[in-house]
Amino acid sequence: MLEPKTNELLGRLVTLLTHHVIPICEDDDQGRPYVTGSSLLITIDDEYFLVTAAHVLDPLKENRKLFFYFDKKTKCNLDICAVFTTIVPNDIRQADKLDVGVA
């Protein structure tokens, strides 16, 4: 069991991070959104990036639509440039030891 002070600090950290964790969604075959993964929103020099596992963004390679919500009614499509780790040597994502993607 963690010490009370550690629990308090972890609780504050969780609260802080939940403002920066962004669910990544895709529509199912009925047009209903479902969460396919999560990402961390970061900013560098006034530029914003979503950092996630590369396999979460892999559907973009197949021209599938991924998005996240700004609020309950406003969604933002991830039709922007995404960068993935290179899959070597056998082109199988499960063999990718880094599995990092940035959009």
C-alpha positions as CSV (number, residue, x, y, z in Angstrom):
1,M,0.0,0.0,0.0
2,L,1.2,3.5,-0.9
3,E,1.9,6.1,1.7
4,P,-1.0,8.7,2.1
5,K,1.3,11.5,0.7
6,T,2.2,9.4,-2.3
7,N,-1.5,8.6,-2.9
8,E,-2.3,12.3,-2.8
9,L,0.4,13.2,-5.3
10,L,-0.6,10.4,-7.6
11,G,-4.2,11.5,-7.4
12,R,-3.2,15.1,-8.4
13,L,-1.1,13.7,-11.3
14,V,-4.0,11.6,-12.6
15,T,-6.3,14.6,-12.5
16,L,-3.7,16.7,-14.3
17,L,-3.0,14.0,-17.0
18,T,-6.7,13.4,-17.7
19,H,-6.8,16.9,-19.3
20,H,-4.2,15.8,-21.8
21,V,-5.3,12.2,-22.6
22,I,-7.4,12.3,-25.8
23,P,-9.4,9.2,-26.9
24,I,-9.0,8.4,-30.6
25,C,-12.2,7.2,-32.3
26,E,-13.4,5.5,-35.5
27,D,-17.0,4.9,-36.7
28,D,-18.3,1.4,-36.7
29,D,-20.2,-0.1,-39.7
30,Q,-23.4,1.6,-38.3
31,G,-21.8,5.0,-38.1
32,R,-21.4,5.0,-34.3
33,P,-18.2,6.2,-32.8
34,Y,-16.0,3.8,-30.7
35,V,-12.7,4.4,-29.0
36,T,-9.8,2.6,-30.8
37,G,-7.0,4.0,-28.6
38,S,-5.8,6.9,-26.6
39,S,-3.2,9.6,-27.1
40,L,-1.4,12.2,-25.2
41,L,-1.7,15.8,-26.2
42,I,1.5,17.7,-26.1
43,T,2.6,21.1,-27.2
44,I,6.0,22.2,-28.5
45,D,6.6,25.9,-29.6
46,D,2.8,26.5,-29.9
47,E,2.4,23.4,-32.1
48,Y,0.1,20.6,-30.9
49,F,0.7,16.9,-31.3
50,L,-1.1,13.7,-30.4
51,V,1.4,11.0,-29.3
52,T,0.0,7.4,-29.4
53,A,0.9,3.9,-30.3
54,A,1.5,3.5,-34.1
55,H,-1.0,0.7,-34.3
56,V,-3.7,3.2,-33.2
57,L,-3.0,5.4,-36.2
58,D,-2.4,2.5,-38.7
59,P,-6.0,2.7,-40.0
60,L,-5.0,6.1,-41.6
61,K,-2.8,4.1,-44.0
62,E,-6.0,2.4,-45.2
63,N,-7.8,5.7,-45.7
64,R,-10.0,5.0,-42.7
65,K,-11.2,8.0,-40.8
66,L,-10.0,8.6,-37.2
67,F,-11.1,11.5,-35.1
68,F,-11.3,12.9,-31.6
69,Y,-13.9,15.1,-29.9
70,F,-13.3,18.7,-28.9
71,D,-16.5,18.5,-27.0
72,K,-19.7,16.3,-27.1
73,K,-20.8,17.7,-30.5
74,T,-17.5,18.8,-32.2
75,K,-15.2,16.2,-33.7
76,C,-11.9,16.8,-35.3
77,N,-10.8,14.4,-38.1
78,L,-7.2,13.1,-38.0
79,D,-6.7,13.8,-41.7
80,I,-3.4,15.4,-40.9
81,C,0.1,14.1,-41.4
82,A,0.9,11.2,-39.1
83,V,4.4,9.8,-38.5
84,F,4.9,6.1,-37.6
85,T,7.8,4.0,-36.4
86,T,9.1,1.9,-39.3
87,I,8.2,-1.8,-39.1
88,V,11.3,-4.0,-39.6
89,P,12.2,-6.5,-40.7
90,N,9.0,-8.4,-41.5
91,D,6.4,-5.6,-41.9
92,I,4.3,-6.9,-39.1
93,R,3.2,-4.2,-36.5
94,Q,3.2,-6.8,-33.7
95,A,7.0,-7.1,-34.3
96,D,7.4,-3.3,-33.9
97,K,9.2,-2.9,-30.5
98,L,8.7,0.9,-30.5
99,D,5.1,1.2,-31.8
100,V,5.0,5.0,-31.7
101,G,2.9,7.3,-33.8
102,V,2.5,11.1,-33.8
103,A,-0.3,13.1,-35.5
